[in-house]
Amino acid sequence: MKVGINGMGRLGQTVLRAAMGAVQRAADDPRRDNRLDIVHLNDFRGNTATLAQRLKSDSIHGAWSADVEAIDNSQLRIGDRLLRFTSNAAPADIPWHELGVELVIECSGKFLAAGAVQGHLYRGVKRVIVAAGIDACGVVNLMMGINEQCYDPARHAVVAAGCSVTNCLAPIIKVVHEAIGIRHGQIITIHDPTHASLGMATQDGEHAPARSVLSSLRGATNDSGAGHLAASGNTVAVPDADLRLSPAAARGQAQVANDNETSIALVYPELRGKISGRAVQVPVLHAALTDCTFELRRVSSAEEVNVLFAQAARSALPGILDYQPGSRPGGEYARDTRSCIIDGPATLVTDGTLLKVFAWHGNEMGYACRLVDLATHMRGVGI
């Protein structure tokens, strides 16, 4: 199965690394050998020289051991592999068919609706994985370890993969809700300021990719995928309808809405309207932290909940969820290939039914690995 990536910002670059085996996964990860045959990259604002430099050495993920070279502005060499590069703006204009691309991973952050990604299917592509959650008829929302078995190649041409935060939250809900039960809950995620709402509005209502100070420090473009990595925050103060988002990204914190409750409800319909969340953007470069508060359906304890997480890390969710019995600095998780790392000592239960869980995730590497895993699963089932 030949694969193309649209959008070579932070997320696209990390997906490429994960797909070509340039990522060291945990030894107990049953999907650690997953690889994709990437043949075509597209980025409407990019060029091969800049992309090659960013792939060679990344401030977060380190150097790529393979030789990376821009042959010309239409080809990139990685080791002994030649990858085609194009810079078309519209999905329908990308010549995926010329190299027989069957599946596209949509990482640009621009096309976050079912209709917007249909253009990829006009050029011989059979399936599109969108790096976002999409609530639309005909689109299935899948997360590895949670509900990937719902993929049906006869019905699903467009697959939505949620965002990095949702992929961190979903394993927590799976473990707690299926074993104990959740009545309702609230989520706070603390992450770097890379939300699309920090961009500057353009005439067509899109968010322009205003370069953030954090992405600049990382040496990256900003078309990195939906919400969690898309058009980045402002480097200097700019006008914004939401006054919390006007100051420069590196100067303060901003509390904004997110759509994780919608994405979770698409997987667990019985929790629709019962999980709400916010995000707090802070000027940091390391991993994100998700703070979950749930009212449980029965009396439990921190010890029972932690045992459930530890068991899930070994059995149902290896390589996706990890349980840490001791505390570690959050910065150590920036390169972690798992989607959810439970901070065991921080788990709290108050009055038997009020549960607090803290979970870390690197909002690039773990999510990129899940996209590769999802594409591998779809290939196995049949596209």
Secondary structure, 3 states (H helix, E strand, C coil): CEEEEECCCHHHHHHHHHHCCCCCCCCCCCCCCCCCEEEEEECCCCCHHHHHHHHHEECCCEECCCCEEEEECCEEEECCEEEEEECCCCHHHCCHHHHCCCEEEECCCCCCCHHHHHHHHHHCCCEEEECCCCCCCCCEECCCCCCHHHCCCCCCCEEECCCHHHHHHHHHHHHHHHHCCEEEEEEEEEECCCCHHHCEECCCCCEECCCCHHHHHHCCCCCCCCCCCCCCCCCCCCCCCCHHHCCCHHHCCEEEECCHHHHHHHHCHHHCCCEEEEEEECCCCCCEEEEEEEEECCCCCHHHHHHHHHHHHHCCCCCCEEEECCCCCHHHHCCCCCCEEEEHHHCEEECCCEEEEEEEECCCHHHHHHHHHHHHHHHHHCC
